[in-house]
């Protein structure tokens, strides 16, 4: 969600914090033991997978 009147750096920081909280809440809801480090690592893996999928899709489209 884009907040009005906020610079891009602050928006990115806010978005990252929200993603971390969602990852932690999701893990807890699934009954897993969750640490901030494990939630951040899981989120990083998810973002990497999305990035590679996006790059692969672009490569096939050309």
N, C-alpha and C positions, 0 to 999 in steps of 0.2 A: 504494500500500500504506500503510495507516494504521499509524503507529508508536504504541505505547501509552506513556502518560506524557509526551506531547509537546504543547505548546500549539499552537493553530491557526496562529499566525504562523510558528513554527518548522517545522510540517508543510508549510505552503505553500511556504516557502523550500526545503525539502528536495525537494518534488515538482517545483518549477521547475528545480532543479539537475539532477535526474534526467532531466527532459524535454530539457534542453539537451544532456546527454551522449548521450542516445538519438538526438537529431537529428544531432549530430556523427558518431556512429558509423554511422548510416544513410547519411549522405552519403559518408563514407569508404568504406564497403562498396560503394557504387554507383560508386566511382571518381571522385567529384567532388572538386574542390578545395574544402575547407571551412574557413571561419574561424568563430570564435565568433560574430562579428556576423552572418554569413550564416545560421548555424544558429538563432540567436535570432530573426532576422527571419522565417525560414521557419516556426518554431514559432508566432510571433505571427500569421502569416497563417493557419495551420491553426486556431488557437484562434478567430480572428475568424470564419472560415468556419463553424466549429461553432456559435458563438454565433448568427450570423445564421440558420443553418439551424434552430436550436432556436427562435428567436423567430418565424420564419416558420411553423414547425409549430404553435406555440401560437396564432398569429393565425388559422390556418385551422381550428383545433379549436374556436374560440369561436363 
